[in-house]
Amino acid sequence: MIAIIGGGGAGLMAGGFLSSFGQSVTIFDGNEKCGKKIYITGKGRCNLTNACSAEEYLNNVVRGQKFMMGAIRRFSPQDTIDFFENNGLKTKIERGARVFPLSDKASDVTKTLLKTCKDCNIRLNEKVESVVFDKTTNKFILTTSKCIMHFDKVIVATGGKSYSLTGSTGDGYKFARMFGHNIIKPCGALCAIEIKDKFASSIMGLPLKNVELKCKFDGKRKSLFGEMMFTDKGITGPIVLSMSSFINRSENVELAVDFKPALSEEELETRILRDFSVNQNKNLTYILRGLLPKNFVPVFLNKAGLDGEKKVNSVTASERKIIVSTLKNFELSFSKLYPLDSGIVTSGGVDLKEINPKSMESKLQKGLYFIVEVLDIDCGVFLCKINN
Ligand SMILES: Cc1cc2nc3c(=O)[nH]c(=O)nc-3n(C[C@H](O)[C@H](O)[C@H](O)COP(=O)(O)OP(=O)(O)OC[C@H]3O[C@@H](n4cnc5c(N)ncnc54)[C@H](O)[C@@H]3O)c2cc1C
C-alpha cells in the first residue's frame, strides 16, 4: 500500500507508473481536482518538456544538476514525449525545441495523466495533515482532514511554495521536517526582480528587445540575451525570469543592461559618430531614438546626466563616451526578487544530500520518498540563451 501526497504532475506520474506495476496506490490531494497547477502551465498550453538530449536538458538545470543526472539519463526528455504519445496525447515541437500538446490544451495533459492513474484510489478535497512512522507496525500513519490511514510507503509530491492558490502551500517541508530533514530556504525561481530605481513605473510594460542582462553576484558573472520589460517596481520578461534562478540565493547583486550587445564600445562609438555626422543639426534625443525605444530615451538621458535638447555638433568627446558606456552598461539598482508566491518555480526545499538520487528515497527514513518540486531542485531555463 503506497500513499502519494499530492496529485500534481509529479504525484500523478508516480501513481500511474506504480499502479501499472501492480502496486496499490492512494493519491491524496487537498484540491477539488488533480493537477490544478498544470492548467496554468505554459500559458494554459503546458510546455511538457524539450525535444533535446538528456545531456542538453541537464546543461540547463540550474540547481540539482548532479542529483538529477541519473534520473534524466534513465528517463530522458524523449521518454517523456513517448510516454505522453503512447498514452494518446499527440504532441508538437515549437521554437526553442519546446514540446506542447498538439491541442494546445494543458487540460489534455492532466487528462492523460489521470488516464494512467485509472487504477489508483484518488482522494480529493483531502489534505494530509501529518505523517508519522510507527516502528511497532512498520507502517506510516497518515492523518488527513477526513481520517487516519496506514501505508507501507509514502511519496511526498506536494510541490513547492509558490502559486499557493494551486495547492502548493509548502506542506511537504513540514512532513520532511517531521523526519528530521533539512529544508533549504525556499525562494522564487523564474521570478520577476524588484529594483530601487524609481523610473520603472513610468515605463511599465515597455519591452526591451535583443538586449543583454548582465549580472554580478557572489563573485560570479552571468549574462543573458533576449527580451525584458519594466514592471511597476522592477523588471520581468524571459531573461529576467531566467536570471532570477541564478541570483535567488544572493544578497549582493549588481545588474546592468547592455542595449547594444552585438557591438563593442569602439563599434558603437563609430556608429554614433556616423549618426552625428549625418544629423549635425539634430539634438541628442533625436539620435538616441534611433538607438533606443522612444519612451526609454528620457530615462536614459536622466541616467547619463545629459541634455536631450543639446545639438549633436556641440556634444563633447567625453559626453559621447558617457553615451557609449551608458548604452553598454545601464546600471539597475537591485532590490530583491518579487515574493516567493509569484515564482513560477520554487527553488529550495528538501536538502538533496539527504535523498537517494537513484530512488528519491529519504536517507533518514526508509519507505519515505520526495519527488519533484518539493526537492531543492530547479530544472530549467530554456527561455533564453545563456552566455556564460
Ligand atoms: C504559471 C506557471 C507556469 C508554468 N509553466 C510550466 C511549463 O509550461 N512547463 C513545465 O514543465 N513547468 C511549468 N511550471 C512549473 C510546474 O508547474 C511545476 O514545476 C510542477 O507543477 C511541479 O509539480 P509537482 O507535482 O511537484 O507540484 P504541484 O504541481 O504544485 O502539485 C502539488 C500538489 O500537492 C497538493 N498538496 C499539497 N499539499 C498537500 C497536502 N498536505 N495534502 C494533500 N495534497 C497536497 C496540491 O494541492 C497540489 O495539487 C509552471 C508553473 C507556473 C506557476
The ligand as an ORCA input file, in Angstrom:
! r2SCAN-3c Opt
* xyz 0 1
  C       2.383     29.963    -14.154
  C       3.201     28.697    -14.229
  C       3.576     28.192    -15.470
  C       4.360     27.040    -15.561
  N       4.641     26.522    -16.797
  C       5.321     25.351    -16.881
  C       5.502     24.717    -18.140
  O       4.993     25.163    -19.172
  N       6.238     23.564    -18.161
  C       6.754     22.996    -17.015
  O       7.401     21.936    -17.073
  N       6.554     23.563    -15.806
  C       5.840     24.704    -15.717
  N       5.601     25.255    -14.478
  C       6.178     24.598    -13.278
  C       5.371     23.339    -12.930
  O       4.001     23.643    -12.925
  C       5.769     22.784    -11.581
  O       7.159     22.665    -11.510
  C       5.114     21.427    -11.364
  O       3.723     21.593    -11.367
  C       5.545     20.804    -10.071
  O       4.840     19.605     -9.940
  P       4.591     18.953     -8.527
  O       3.667     17.810     -8.772
  O       5.878     18.715     -7.837
  O       3.840     20.084     -7.669
  P       2.402     20.748     -7.878
  O       2.014     20.766     -9.294
  O       2.452     22.033     -7.157
  O       1.417     19.732     -7.146
  C       1.411     19.579     -5.755
  C       0.045     19.037     -5.372
  O       0.082     18.647     -3.998
  C      -1.128     19.007     -3.402
  N      -0.885     19.142     -1.952
  C      -0.008     19.990     -1.336
  N      -0.031     19.806     -0.010
  C      -0.929     18.800      0.219
  C      -1.384     18.146      1.389
  N      -0.945     18.478      2.612
  N      -2.316     17.174      1.263
  C      -2.801     16.824      0.029
  N      -2.398     17.416     -1.103
  C      -1.466     18.381     -1.014
  C      -1.531     20.295     -4.064
  O      -2.917     20.527     -3.955
  C      -1.071     20.062     -5.490
  O      -2.091     19.551     -6.311
  C       4.801     26.384    -14.361
  C       4.407     26.890    -13.124
  C       3.602     28.019    -13.048
  C       3.180     28.505    -11.697
*
